[in-house]
Amino acid sequence: MEQNKRMPFVILAMALGLFMASLDNTIVSASINQVIKDIGGFDKMSWVFTAYMLAATSTMLVFGKMSDLFGRKLFYLIGISMFLIGSALSGTAQNIDQLIAYRVIQGIGSGAIFPISFTIIYSISTDPKQAAKMSGVFAGIFGISSVFGPQIGTWISETSWLGWRWCFYVNVPFGIVSIITLLIALKESKSDQKPKVDYLGTVLLISSTVLLLLGLEWGGKDYAWDSVQIIGIFIGAALLIALFILVERKAKEPILPLTIFKNKMVMGTSIVVFCQGAIMFSAITYLPILSVAVIGNENSNSVLTPMMLPIMIGAIAGGFLCTKVPFRTIMAFSMAVGILVAYLLGSITHDTAKWVVTLIMITLGLIVLGPLMSVSQNAIAQSVDKRYIGIASSVVGFWRNIGGVMGAAITATIVNNYLKEKMKEFASATKMPVDKAQEIAKPEILMQDHTQIPAQIVDFMRGAVETALHHGFILALIAGIIGFLVSLFVGGDRYNFGKRGVNETGKEELPAS
């Protein structure tokens, strides 16, 4: 079968794997209450998500580089196999510690699936426009599954003949189809060269990323930001990052070639997707709280639903437009609209009409998140030499995740600190014990059954949460402004995959004839 005829089957395999992996974290978040009811472990609940995120983000760049060295197909199959093993094991977990361990296996597999899916399309496509459009479809799948996950997770976990374990088991048939399809459809040529692996750089990259993300996850929650534990973690992360940079500069085949960041498109786009991640994660994390606590919806996920289809449409449109319009124009326009959306999100009150909120969410998906997902992939993939496509594709997801975790952590600190201060004032005015006030100074209280809480406190909390979220969305506004300004300086290139960007010295390089 010729490569062009096999292309649809390869795309199908990639799409199934990508949908499955990107759906997983959000689908699990919606079922976590049922999980805890069944196997217990409330005190370790957050680690079900943290373990997955740490494993996926810390291995993403490694898998991208390994696919450059040893082949896309091999490491995609390794990644999806690990993901399926982790999924099957997670469904059998009998206690929370087992589930956390199995989620690490899932996360490692996920770290391979996302970047290598894009890399395979760029590697086998002979038509630049087709590759751009397909990357748009893939980015749309990632976006829509991230938003759609909570809906599916709620339905599966609350359906009597399924249950929460099927939030994991459901991955298995899709993954098997993806593996079989790719084994048959994708043919790769083998290289006679024996690549060198940067083992020290790999260890430093993973360990520094894990420490950084742990600090962001624990800060303001388990430990105060100025605690010895958090400061120590960040100092450790900084030292490891500095050592990593020194090692990479001397490595013959670095795990992350720092020279790619000499290209202003790569550097600028990395900052833009970092800002996009901050906006996206803050919205996905706090809009459900806004929906229930402020607007008064019964379904916390209903506010995210209007984003689903627009993200897909926006991503596909972005993939098409970047063959016609410079990357800079699309990024700047999306970020400019992102500034407006962040401002509007910070203006929503209990009196805001639901159709207005729906329109804001459609705009966020269609013009901001969707186009940036596909355009960023295409911009970076075109700007590096062919042998760096894998690591370059990984850079996008890596910086988006880092920006998202950092954005969500800072937003949480802003929101929680404001609520604590307001509850102190309330406690002083009503003679409520301060420790009792601090105990309920959490926005998620209003998303649970609060019939046992006095109506006076509930009313006060609604107003306090509304204002706290307004303050929290200021971060998204700042991220939008930074992303917009940076996007103006990424260069005027548009998508033309026949020409790739930089060689090892950072200079322009034409493809070999």
KELODO-457007 format. One record per residue (C-alpha): x, y, z; residue in one letter. Coordinates in steps of 0.001 Angstrom, whole numbers, padded with zeros to 6 digits, always signed. Example, Ala and Ser with C-alpha at 12.3 -4.5 7.8 and 13.67 -1.06 7.14 Angstrom:
2
+012300-004500+007800A
+013670-001060+007140S
//
This chain:
513
+000000+000000+000000M
+001463+003412-000999E
+002116+005971+001734Q
-000599+008327+000425N
-003166+005525+000617K
-002007+004599+004110R
-002203+008200+005310M
-005890+008112+006404P
-005224+005022+008520F
-002193+006624+010160V
-004278+009712+010916I
-006997+007512+012413L
-004464+005753+014648A
-003007+009056+015840M
-006429+010608+016414A
-007606+007678+018552L
-004467+007730+020676G
-004497+011488+021109L
-008184+011625+022031F
-007717+008836+024552M
-004681+010390+026253A
-005929+013977+026390S
-009362+012866+027599L
-007966+010878+030493D
-007130+013473+033119N
-010401+015378+032792T
-012546+012243+032642I
-010960+011052+035887V
-011518+014400+037615S
-015269+014003+037160A
-015291+010510+038645S
-012975+011087+041610I
-015802+011317+044151N
-017010+007849+043166Q
-013434+006555+043326V
-012979+007829+046886I
-016322+006388+047975K
-015235+002973+046690D
-011556+002631+047634I
-011052+005495+050102G
-007951+007687+050331G
-009494+011167+050460F
-006295+012605+051958D
-004323+011459+048883K
-006973+012332+046291M
-004995+015132+044648S
-002142+012715+043893W
-004369+010845+041439V
-004009+013904+039185F
-000606+015149+040310T
+001097+011797+039645A
-000270+011677+036091Y
+000645+015285+035345M
+004166+014952+036743L
+004853+011792+034742A
+003416+013158+031483A
+005085+016572+031562T
+008495+015387+032783S
+008798+012703+030070T
+007302+014646+027159M
+010569+016171+025948L
+012423+012900+026470V
+010026+010945+024271F
+010131+013668+021636G
+013917+013411+021445K
+013917+009599+021503M
+011526+009607+018542S
+014005+011814+016667D
+016832+009380+017404L
+015211+005954+017153F
+012053+006443+015099G
+008530+007811+015623R
+006687+004527+015293K
+008706+002665+017929L
+008288+005250+020657F
+004660+005951+019861Y
+003956+002236+020283L
+005966+002151+023518I
+004050+005161+024809G
+000561+003963+023942I
+001338+000473+025272S
+002392+001938+028620M
-000725+004083+028639F
-002967+001062+028056L
-001189-000995+030717I
-001597+001887+033161G
-005272+002255+032211S
-006044-001440+032690A
-004215-001528+036017L
-005918+001673+037214S
-009285+000057+036623G
-008302-002807+038928T
-006939-000621+041763A
-008063-001745+045220Q
-006684+001214+047152N
-005563+004774+046501I
-001827+003952+046598D
-002217+001398+043814Q
-004212+003883+041744L
-001550+006575+042145I
+001202+004155+041079A
-000774+003035+038029Y
-001470+006664+037103R
+002284+007238+036915V
+002491+004484+034281I
-000398+006104+032413Q
+001263+009502+032584G
+004562+008247+031179I
+002696+006789+028209G
+000770+010015+027721S
+004061+011916+027584G
+004864+010064+024351A
+001464+010090+022653I
+000865+013821+022373F
+004129+015067+020802P
+004810+012015+018640I
+001310+012112+017114S
+002078+015523+015618F
+005602+014476+014690T
+004412+011477+012666I
+002059+013652+010620I
+004813+016179+009892Y
+007224+013379+008973S
+005054+011458+006509I
+003053+014259+004910S
+004240+015438+001503T
+001657+018233+001261D
+002288+021222+003573P
-001367+022260+003532K
-002500+018758+004428Q
-000039+018575+007325A
-001184+021970+008602A
-004844+020972+008438K
-004217+017621+010118M
-002298+019295+012926S
-005329+021544+013302G
-007595+018520+013620V
-005260+016951+016187F
-005061+020157+018201A
-008844+020350+018082G
-009116+016781+019360I
-006820+017657+022252F
-008804+020773+023106G
-012276+019302+022810I
-011396+016175+024786S
-009922+018297+027578S
-013242+020116+027901V
-015518+017162+027089F
-013853+014834+029592G
-015814+015941+032670P
-019117+015288+030894Q
-018105+011743+029918I
-016549+011050+033310G
-019691+012082+035173T
-021896+009924+032950W
-019686+006816+033181I
-019074+007019+036924S
-022746+007604+037763E
-024124+004922+035410T
-024924+001842+037488S
-023881-000742+034887W
-020536+000982+034261L
-018970+002736+037251G
-015733+004690+037726W
-013458+001793+036732R
-014725+002122+033164W
-013243+005616+033007C
-009982+003651+032672F
-011148+000499+030903Y
-012714+002561+028099V
-009199+003436+026896N
-008236-000154+026147V
-010282-000887+022977P
-009442+002498+021445F
-005761+002008+022206G
-005667-001494+020747I
-007258-000252+017515V
-004682+002559+017365S
-001773+000115+017845I
-002968-002401+015247I
-003745+000320+012706T
-000348+001961+013113L
+001539-001341+012924L
-000048-002037+009546I
-000220+001442+008040A
+002994+003223+009059L
+006255+002198+007403K
+009504+003806+008514E
+012951+003513+006997S
+015693+002334+009345K
+018928+004226+009881S
+022310+002482+010044D
+023652+005106+012446Q
+023907+004388+016162K
+022582+007484+017934P
+024060+008645+021226K
+021695+009159+024148V
+022214+012038+026574D
+021538+010047+029749Y
+022733+012705+032194L
+020683+015399+030475G
+017638+013112+030538T
+017928+012535+034298V
+018431+016243+034987L
+015514+017237+032750L
+013073+014837+034405I
+014195+015577+037969S
+014168+019372+037547S
+010726+019292+035923T
+009313+017086+038684V
+010704+019366+041405L
+009378+022499+039711L
+005895+021045+039272L
+005842+019665+042824L
+006652+023113+044161G
+003831+024637+042137L
+001400+021900+043185E
+002223+021992+046905W
+002714+025742+047248G
-000235+027445+048933G
-001984+024098+049506K
+000078+021634+051518D
+002726+024186+052490Y
+002933+027972+052578A
+004771+029565+049675W
+007402+030933+052066D
+007836+027621+053913S
+011194+025862+054116V
+009792+022958+052091Q
+008630+025029+049099I
+011649+027324+049065I
+013911+024280+049263G
+012103+022592+046374I
+012405+025678+044157F
+016092+026121+045022I
+016667+022469+044161G
+014791+022875+040872A
+016801+025996+039999A
+020118+024241+040672L
+019116+021234+038577L
+017965+023492+035721I
+021278+025378+035804A
+023198+022091+035769L
+020976+020821+032947F
+021800+023862+030806I
+025541+023358+031372L
+025303+019675+030445V
+023235+020376+027318E
+025726+022917+026034R
+028484+020290+026054K
+026488+017201+025041A
+027150+015836+021531K
+023490+014853+021131E
+021601+016890+023780P
+018195+015691+024930I
+016977+019280+024405L
+019052+021129+021779P
+019163+024637+023246L
+020131+026033+019841T
+016523+025732+018654I
+015625+028566+021034F
+017946+030890+019105K
+015189+030941+016505N
+012807+033747+017493K
+009797+031794+016216M
+010580+028878+018536V
+011370+031106+021512M
+008424+033428+020958G
+005931+030638+020361T
+007123+028867+023518S
+006275+031971+025549I
+002919+032355+023785V
+001852+028758+024531V
+003044+029204+028124F
+000641+032142+028391C
-002082+030175+026595Q
-001672+027385+029149G
-002100+029852+032011A
-005349+031136+030486I
-006661+027678+029588M
-005940+025926+032896F
-007257+028854+034945S
-010472+028847+032927A
-011003+025069+033085I
-010236+025010+036828T
-012306+027964+038004Y
-015140+028380+035517L
-017020+025358+036953P
-016802+027020+040390I
-018000+030272+038860L
-020857+028418+037183S
-022237+026941+040414V
-021154+029354+043134A
-021835+032616+041293V
-024147+032016+038326I
-026191+029336+040079G
-026077+026467+037572N
-026683+022981+038933E
-024165+021319+036605N
-020666+022643+037258S
-019436+021535+033817N
-022234+023187+031841S
-020241+026400+031544V
-017474+024552+029641L
-019812+022838+027172T
-020114+025841+024781P
-016317+025699+024241M
-016245+022135+022887M
-017165+022487+019231L
-015641+025988+018883P
-012229+024686+020020I
-012319+022023+017309M
-013442+024503+014643I
-010892+027086+015780G
-008020+024587+015727A
-008886+023342+012233I
-009338+026915+010992A
-005984+027864+012505G
-004295+024962+010711G
-005770+026145+007416F
-005146+029869+007960L
-001462+029470+008795C
-000839+028410+005171T
-002325+031745+004074K
-001570+034169+006907V
+001658+034716+008911P
+001845+032913+012251F
+002416+036264+013941R
-000901+037651+012727T
-002924+034682+013972I
-001153+034518+017340M
-001466+038262+017934A
-005153+038306+017009F
-005917+035296+019214S
-004053+036774+022159M
-005705+040179+021666A
-009107+038501+021864V
-007766+036502+024826G
-007161+039768+026678I
-010778+040770+026063L
-012083+037354+027157V
-009993+037415+030350A
-011389+040847+031166Y
-014947+039648+030547L
-014417+036522+032681L
-013331+038789+035506G
-016518+040816+035085S
-019072+037988+035374I
-021462+038387+038300T
-024549+036558+039555H
-026607+038998+037453D
-024818+038214+034170T
-027176+036647+031629A
-026356+033041+030760K
-026310+033817+027030W
-023532+036342+027671V
-021457+033706+029493V
-022112+031263+026648T
-020936+033823+024085L
-017752+034444+026086I
-017023+030709+026204M
-017628+030276+022462I
-015215+033137+021783T
-012599+031643+024110L
-012703+028309+022287G
-013145+029541+018715L
-010710+032454+018565I
-008276+032005+021454V
-007601+028397+022488L
-008436+026550+019264G
-006286+028499+016775P
-003334+028776+019164L
-003234+025003+019621M
-002688+024254+015948S
-000768+027370+014936V
+001810+026924+017705S
+002510+023327+016609Q
+002930+024348+012983N
+005049+027400+013795A
+007619+025498+015835I
+007661+022417+013577A
+008492+024544+010543Q
+011167+026535+012350S
+013535+023654+013135V
+015561+021212+011098D
+013812+017953+010223K
+015858+015916+012696R
+014481+018052+015547Y
+010783+017723+014698I
+010081+015330+017570G
+011646+017433+020304I
+010162+020604+018791A
+006644+019155+018854S
+007214+018214+022497S
+008236+021760+023381V
+004715+023037+022651V
+002965+020655+025022G
+005689+021016+027647F
+005456+024798+027903W
+001666+024737+027738R
+001558+022339+030694N
+004126+024307+032695I
+002243+027550+032038G
-001036+025888+032937G
+000184+024479+036244V
+001868+027748+037169M
-001181+029788+036158G
-003591+027578+038082A
-001317+027628+041159A
-001004+031417+041225I
-004724+031871+040565T
-005513+029472+043417A
-003275+031468+045748T
-004969+034746+044805I
-008470+033307+045208V
-007804+031437+048450N
-005936+034292+050137N
-008748+036712+049337Y
-011365+034294+050681L
-009416+033768+053896K
-009173+037514+054485E
-012886+038028+053833K
-013816+035157+056135M
-011657+036671+058875K
-013669+039878+058516E
-016904+037894+058573F
-015808+035967+061663A
-014925+039186+063448S
-018293+040759+062624A
-020375+037700+063540T
-018298+036400+066482K
-017643+033140+064606M
-014538+031233+065721P
-011675+032086+063364V
-010689+028443+062875D
-014261+027619+061831K
-014256+030506+059350A
-010942+029387+057846Q
-012229+025840+057540E
-015047+026872+055207I
-013084+029573+053337A
-012901+027399+050227K
-014788+028043+046962P
-015519+024328+046482E
-017748+024448+049588I
-020415+026095+047433L
-020235+023254+044888M
-021128+020651+047492Q
-024172+020070+049656D
-024113+023117+051912H
-027521+022646+053534T
-025762+022270+056902Q
-024169+025709+056546I
-026232+028713+057739P
-027799+030714+054897A
-026063+033877+056107Q
-022661+032267+055597I
-023628+030847+052192V
-024777+034278+050967D
-021587+035891+052208F
-019476+033162+050612M
-021175+033620+047238R
-020287+037292+047178G
-016760+036630+048417A
-016142+033880+045843V
-017445+036129+043068E
-014984+038886+043967T
-012155+036403+044601A
-012568+034906+041121L
-012561+038401+039628H
-009160+038937+041257H
-008000+035495+040138G
-008762+036126+036473F
-006433+039133+036548I
-003634+036602+036044L
-005268+035391+032816A
-005488+039027+031729L
-001777+039559+032398I
-000912+036318+030565A
-002940+037499+027576G
-001116+040840+027480I
+002317+039177+027678I
+001346+036647+025000G
+000087+039405+022707F
+003239+041513+023040L
+005547+038535+022463V
+003547+037347+019438S
+004287+040629+017670L
+007982+039710+017520F
+007942+036045+016456V
+008587+036888+012804G
+006460+037021+009683G
+006745+033397+008506D
+003715+031448+007379R
+003371+027688+007041Y
+005473+026208+004224N
+006805+022844+005307F
+009077+022575+002310G
+011365+024990+004130K
+012555+024355+007658R
+014211+026705+010018G
+017445+026165+011871V
+020418+023928+011940N
+022599+023296+014951E
+024160+026747+014803T
+020790+028453+014716G
+021250+029636+011110K
+018769+029172+008313E
+019107+025836+006551E
+017552+024741+003287L
+016334+021173+002946P
+018695+018698+001329A
+018043+018064-002323S
//
